[in-house]
Amino acid sequence: MKRPHQQSSMRTMLVGGWVALGAMLGGGSPASAYEVWLTDQSDTGKESGGYLHIYDGAQLTANPASAKPTLTIDFAGDIGKFCEEATKKAVRRPHMLFFNKNQDHAIISFLSGHVLFMDAATKKPDACLSMGKNVHAAWPTPDQKMAIAANIAEKKFIRIWTDYAAHTFSFDPEKDVVNLVAFEGGERPDTSPICPITESSSRYAFVTLRGGGLLVFDVTTTPMKAVAMLDNNQVHPAGCGGVQVGDTMYINSGGGWPVAPLSYDVYALDMSGLPAKVSARLVSQRDDKFADSHGMVGVGRYVWSADRAGNNVEIIDTLSNFSVGSIALVSDANQDPAPDLMDVAPDGQYVFVGLRGPNPLTGNDKGVHNAKGTVPGVGVIHVDAGGKVGHYKGQAAISNKKDDKETADTHGLAVRK
C-alpha cells in the first residue's frame, strides 16, 4: 500500500521527470489559444494501441473537472495501421510526448520501439520509425535537426535526422546508433539509457542511466562522441527529468526500478567545462521521505519538480538552488494523484501535470507502489509570484475501463503553444 501523503518542508529537495527545455516563462500578457496533449498508455487494441487526448487550454483551466478532450485519437486505429505498415509491428504504450521548437510536429515515443512524427495541426502521421525492441523517450533538439532517442531494452542511444519542412525522418544504424554497453562497468553498472536531453545549442546530450551515472555526448559528430561521464556516486540511478535554466542543466534521479524503488534527488549540472568535463551538484534530496521524482519543468527562474510518491510538486529557486516551497496535490476528488510529467502554458500562468492511475503500467515498483494513483488524468496548477508559488485548481479525469477495472494510465504530456 502507498503511504499517506507527506507534506514536504520548505527546504526539502527536488526531483524531476522529463518535460520541456524551453519553458522558461514568467507571467505576461494573455497567450493565444493553445492545446494540452496527454497520452494514455493503456491498451485499446489487442496488446496494442493507447489514447491521445487533446484539450483546449482555456477550457481546461477554466474548469478542470468539467473539461473534456476536443479530440481523442485511438492509436490502435489509423495511426496504428500506418505504423504497422511502416515497421511490421503494432504500436503499444505511448510513453513520451514532445513538440519541436516550431510546434508544428509532435514526437511520440512508444515502448513498443516506435517513434511517431505527427503533423500537429492536421493530427496526421508523417513518419513512424522503429528503434528496435524499445524506445523510452525521443527528444527533439532545439535546432530542429535531430531527435535523440533512448532504447532501454537494448542499451542503445540513437540519433534521428529530422527535416520537418520536408517531412523526412531517418537514421543510419551504422552511423547514428551508439551501443552503451561499451561504457558499462564499475560504478556505471547498468548503462541502459533512460532519458536524453540536449542543451540550448543542440550540441550536447545528457543521458541518464538506469544503474546511475551520466553520459554526455556530442551529437553533432559522426560517430557521436562521449565527451564527459559521471558515475553512480555522482548521479543516482534512473533519472528522468531535465530542464535548462540559464546556463545550468537540472536533472534528477528517480524511483520505480528494482535498483531504486524510491529515489528523489535533483542535481544542477555545471556545463561550463564542456566538452572536457561536467560536474553535478546535489541541490535537493528526500532520502527520509516516501518520495519519487518524475516530472520537471522550468517556470520563470524556478524549477518545478513532481514527487510522484509524495503527491506534491517542489519549487526550487535557481538563483540560490534552495527549495522555496511545495504544492500539495491531494484533494477530496483525488486522494492519491501520483503526479508525473509536467509542462507550462505559453503565458506561464498554468502548469499541467499528468496524474497516474490505479494500475500503472510503467515506472512502478509493486513493493512500494511509488507510481500508483487513484484517478488518472491531468491536473491544473495556477502559477503565482512568477513561479515561486502554485495553487492546485483541480483535474480533468480520463478513463479506459475494462470489466469495471480502470486501466487508464496517464504518461506523456506536452503543451502545443
C-alpha positions in Angstrom: 0.0 0.0 0.0 1.2 3.5 -0.7 1.9 5.6 2.4 -0.3 8.6 3.2 0.7 11.9 1.6 3.5 13.6 3.3 4.0 17.4 3.1 7.5 18.5 2.1 9.2 21.1 4.1 10.4 24.4 2.7 13.9 23.0 2.5 13.0 19.5 1.2 14.7 18.9 -2.0 13.6 18.5 -5.6 13.4 15.9 -8.3 12.0 15.8 -11.8 10.8 13.9 -14.8 11.4 14.7 -18.3 9.4 17.6 -19.7 10.5 20.7 -21.5 13.7 22.5 -22.0 12.1 25.6 -23.4 9.5 26.5 -20.8 11.4 29.4 -19.2 8.3 31.6 -19.0 7.1 34.1 -16.4 3.8 36.0 -16.2 2.9 38.3 -19.1 0.1 39.2 -21.4 -2.6 36.6 -22.2 -1.4 33.9 -24.6 -3.2 32.9 -27.7 -5.1 29.6 -27.9 -3.1 26.5 -27.0 -3.6 22.8 -26.6 -2.7 20.3 -23.9 -1.8 16.9 -25.2 -2.0 13.8 -23.0 -1.3 10.1 -23.7 -2.9 7.1 -22.0 -0.7 4.1 -22.1 -3.5 1.5 -21.6 -4.3 -0.9 -24.5 -7.1 0.0 -26.9 -6.4 -3.0 -29.2 -5.1 -6.5 -28.7 -1.9 -5.8 -26.8 -1.6 -2.6 -28.8 -2.8 1.0 -29.1 -3.3 3.6 -26.4 -5.0 7.0 -26.5 -4.0 10.6 -27.2 -6.3 13.1 -25.6 -6.2 16.8 -26.7 -7.7 19.5 -24.6 -8.3 23.2 -25.3 -6.2 25.1 -22.8 -8.8 27.7 -22.0 -11.5 25.1 -21.3 -9.1 23.1 -19.2 -8.0 26.0 -17.0 -11.5 27.5 -16.6 -13.0 24.4 -15.1 -10.7 21.3 -15.0 -13.3 19.0 -13.5 -15.8 19.5 -16.4 -13.2 19.8 -19.2 -13.4 17.1 -22.0 -11.0 16.5 -24.8 -11.7 18.3 -28.0 -10.2 15.3 -29.8 -9.3 11.7 -28.8 -7.1 9.6 -31.0 -7.0 5.8 -30.7 -3.5 4.6 -31.6 -5.0 1.2 -32.5 -6.8 2.9 -35.3 -5.5 4.6 -38.5 -2.2 5.7 -36.9 -1.6 2.1 -35.6 -2.1 0.8 -39.1 0.2 3.4 -40.5 3.0 2.4 -38.1 2.4 -1.3 -38.6 2.7 -0.9 -42.4 6.0 1.0 -41.9 7.6 -1.2 -39.2 5.8 -4.5 -39.4 4.7 -4.4 -35.8 2.0 -2.8 -33.7 2.4 0.2 -31.6 1.9 -0.1 -27.8 2.3 2.1 -24.7 2.6 5.8 -25.9 5.1 6.9 -23.3 6.7 10.2 -24.0 5.4 13.2 -26.0 7.3 16.4 -27.1 6.8 19.1 -29.7 9.6 20.5 -31.9 10.5 24.2 -31.5 8.2 25.4 -34.2 5.3 23.5 -32.6 4.3 22.0 -35.9 5.2 18.4 -35.1 4.6 16.1 -32.2 7.2 13.4 -31.4 5.6 10.4 -29.6 7.7 7.5 -28.4 6.2 4.1 -27.7 7.6 1.4 -25.5 7.0 -1.0 -28.4 10.0 0.7 -30.0 8.3 3.2 -32.3 8.9 6.9 -32.7 5.9 8.6 -34.4 6.3 12.0 -36.0 2.8 13.6 -36.3 1.7 16.8 -38.0 0.5 18.8 -35.0 -2.1 20.8 -37.0 -3.7 18.1 -39.0 -3.1 15.3 -36.4 -2.0 13.1 -39.2 1.2 10.9 -39.1 4.2 11.9 -41.1 6.6 9.0 -40.3 6.8 6.1 -38.0 10.3 4.6 -37.3 11.3 1.5 -35.3 14.1 2.0 -32.8 14.3 -1.8 -32.0 12.7 -3.5 -29.0 12.0 -0.4 -27.1 12.2 3.4 -27.1 11.6 5.2 -23.8 11.9 8.8 -25.0 12.8 10.7 -28.1 13.8 14.3 -27.5 13.7 16.9 -30.4 16.8 19.2 -30.4 16.1 22.9 -30.3 17.8 23.4 -33.7 15.2 21.0 -35.1 17.8 19.0 -37.0 17.6 15.9 -34.8 15.6 13.8 -32.3 17.7 11.8 -29.8 16.2 8.5 -28.6 16.9 6.1 -25.7 16.4 2.4 -26.2 16.4 0.9 -22.7 16.0 -2.7 -23.6 19.0 -2.9 -26.0 21.1 -0.2 -24.3 21.3 2.0 -27.4 21.4 5.7 -27.9 20.1 6.8 -31.3 20.1 9.9 -33.4 17.3 10.6 -35.8 17.7 13.2 -38.5 14.7 15.4 -38.8 13.6 17.7 -41.6 10.1 18.9 -40.5 9.6 21.1 -43.6 10.3 18.3 -46.0 8.5 15.7 -43.8 11.5 13.4 -43.8 12.9 11.5 -40.8 15.7 8.9 -40.9 18.6 7.3 -39.1 21.6 5.2 -40.2 22.0 2.1 -38.0 25.7 2.2 -38.6 26.4 5.9 -38.0 23.6 7.1 -35.7 23.4 4.3 -33.1 25.7 4.0 -30.1 25.8 0.8 -28.1 26.2 2.0 -24.5 27.3 -1.4 -23.2 30.8 -0.2 -24.1 30.6 2.3 -21.2 29.5 -0.2 -18.6 31.5 -1.4 -15.6 32.5 -0.4 -12.1 30.4 2.5 -10.8 28.4 2.6 -14.0 27.0 -1.0 -13.7 24.0 -0.6 -16.0 24.1 1.9 -18.9 20.6 1.4 -20.2 19.6 5.0 -21.2 16.6 6.4 -19.5 16.0 10.0 -20.7 18.1 12.1 -23.1 18.0 15.9 -23.3 20.1 18.5 -25.1 21.0 22.0 -24.0 20.1 25.1 -25.9 22.8 24.9 -28.5 21.7 21.3 -29.5 25.3 20.1 -29.3 25.5 18.2 -26.0 23.1 15.4 -25.0 22.8 14.4 -21.3 21.8 10.8 -21.0 20.7 9.4 -17.6 21.4 5.7 -16.9 19.3 3.0 -15.2 22.2 2.0 -12.9 23.2 5.6 -12.1 25.7 7.9 -13.7 25.5 10.2 -16.7 26.9 10.2 -20.2 27.3 13.4 -22.2 27.5 13.1 -25.9 28.4 15.5 -28.7 25.6 14.7 -31.0 26.9 16.8 -33.8 29.8 14.4 -34.6 29.7 11.2 -36.5 30.0 8.9 -34.8 28.5 10.6 -31.8 31.2 11.0 -29.2 31.0 10.7 -25.4 32.8 13.7 -24.1 32.1 13.5 -20.3 30.9 10.9 -17.8 29.7 10.7 -14.2 29.3 7.6 -12.1 26.5 6.4 -9.9 28.0 8.1 -6.8 27.7 11.4 -8.5 24.3 10.9 -10.1 22.0 8.2 -8.6 20.0 5.7 -10.8 17.3 6.1 -13.3 16.8 9.8 -13.6 14.1 11.0 -16.0 13.8 14.7 -15.7 15.7 17.6 -17.2 15.3 21.3 -17.8 17.8 24.1 -18.6 17.5 27.4 -16.8 20.1 29.9 -17.9 23.5 28.2 -18.1 22.6 25.3 -15.8 21.0 22.0 -16.6 18.9 20.4 -13.9 18.4 16.6 -13.9 17.1 14.1 -11.4 17.3 10.6 -10.2 14.0 8.7 -9.7 12.4 5.6 -8.4 10.4 2.8 -9.9 13.2 0.4 -10.8 14.4 -2.5 -8.6 17.8 -0.7 -8.2 15.9 2.3 -6.7 12.2 1.7 -5.8 12.1 5.1 -4.2 14.6 7.9 -5.1 14.4 11.7 -5.1 17.5 13.7 -6.0 17.9 16.8 -8.1 21.2 17.9 -9.5 22.5 21.1 -11.0 24.9 20.3 -13.8 27.7 22.9 -14.5 28.1 22.9 -18.3 30.9 25.5 -18.4 33.6 22.8 -18.6 32.3 21.0 -21.7 33.5 19.3 -23.7 36.3 18.5 -21.3 34.1 17.8 -18.2 30.8 18.2 -16.5 30.1 18.3 -12.8 26.9 17.6 -10.7 25.9 19.4 -7.6 23.1 17.9 -5.4 20.5 20.6 -4.7 17.6 18.5 -3.4 17.2 15.2 -1.8 14.4 13.3 0.0 16.1 10.2 1.4 14.0 10.3 4.5 10.7 10.6 2.7 8.4 8.3 0.7 9.4 10.1 -2.4 10.0 9.5 -6.2 11.0 12.2 -8.6 9.4 12.1 -12.1 8.5 15.3 -13.8 10.3 18.6 -14.1 9.6 21.9 -15.7 11.0 25.5 -15.7 8.6 28.3 -14.6 10.4 31.7 -14.7 13.6 31.3 -12.7 12.2 28.4 -10.8 12.3 24.7 -11.4 9.2 22.7 -10.5 9.7 19.1 -9.7 7.0 16.4 -9.2 7.2 14.0 -6.3 5.2 11.1 -7.7 5.1 9.1 -4.5 4.8 12.1 -2.1 1.9 13.7 -4.1 3.4 17.2 -4.3 5.4 19.5 -6.5 8.5 21.0 -5.1 9.7 24.5 -6.2 13.4 25.3 -6.4 14.8 28.8 -6.9 17.6 28.5 -9.4 19.3 31.7 -8.1 20.0 30.1 -4.8 19.4 26.4 -5.6 17.2 26.3 -2.5 13.8 24.7 -2.1 11.3 27.6 -1.5 8.1 25.6 -1.1 5.9 22.9 -2.4 2.4 22.4 -3.8 0.2 19.8 -2.3 -2.0 18.0 -4.9 -4.1 15.7 -2.6 -7.8 16.7 -2.8 -11.2 15.3 -2.0 -11.5 14.4 -5.6 -8.2 12.5 -5.7 -6.6 11.2 -2.6 -3.5 9.8 -4.3 -2.8 11.8 -7.5 0.7 10.5 -8.2 1.9 13.5 -10.2 4.2 12.7 -13.2 5.3 14.7 -16.2 4.6 18.4 -16.5 4.5 21.3 -18.9 3.7 25.0 -18.7 1.2 27.2 -20.5 2.5 29.8 -23.1 1.8 32.7 -20.7 3.4 30.9 -17.7 0.1 31.2 -15.7 -0.6 27.5 -15.5 1.3 24.2 -15.2 -0.3 21.0 -16.3 0.7 17.7 -14.7 -0.2 14.1 -15.6 -1.8 12.1 -12.8 -1.3 8.3 -12.8 -4.0 5.7 -12.4 -4.7 2.8 -10.1 -3.0 0.3 -12.4 0.3 2.0 -13.5 1.8 0.2 -16.5 5.3 1.7 -16.2 7.7 3.0 -13.6 6.0 1.4 -10.7 7.7 -0.9 -8.1 5.0 -3.1 -6.7 6.7 -3.4 -3.4 6.2 0.3 -2.7 3.7 1.4 -5.4 5.5 4.7 -6.0 3.6 5.4 -9.2 0.2 4.2 -8.2 -2.6 6.7 -8.1 -6.4 6.8 -7.8 -7.8 8.9 -10.6 -5.9 9.2 -13.9 -6.0 12.5 -15.7 -4.4 15.9 -16.0 -4.0 18.3 -13.1 -4.1 22.1 -13.4 -1.9 24.3 -11.2 -2.2 28.1 -11.2 1.2 29.9 -11.1 1.7 32.9 -8.9 4.7 35.1 -8.0 6.5 34.4 -11.2 6.7 30.7 -10.4 7.6 30.9 -6.7 4.1 29.8 -5.7 1.4 27.5 -7.2 -2.2 26.7 -6.3 -3.8 23.5 -7.3 -7.0 24.1 -9.2 -8.2 20.6 -9.9 -8.1 17.9 -12.6 -9.8 16.5 -15.7 -10.1 12.7 -15.4 -9.6 10.2 -18.1 -10.9 6.6 -18.2 -10.5 3.3 -20.1 -12.4 0.7 -18.1 -12.3 -3.0 -18.9 -14.6 -5.3 -16.9 -15.2 -2.5 -14.5 -11.5 -2.1 -13.9 -9.9 1.3 -14.5 -6.9 0.7 -16.8 -6.2 4.2 -18.0 -2.6 5.3 -17.2 -1.6 8.8 -18.0 2.0 9.5 -19.0 3.2 11.7 -21.9 2.1 15.3 -21.6 3.0 18.4 -23.6 1.6 21.9 -24.4 1.2 22.9 -28.0 1.7 26.6 -27.9 
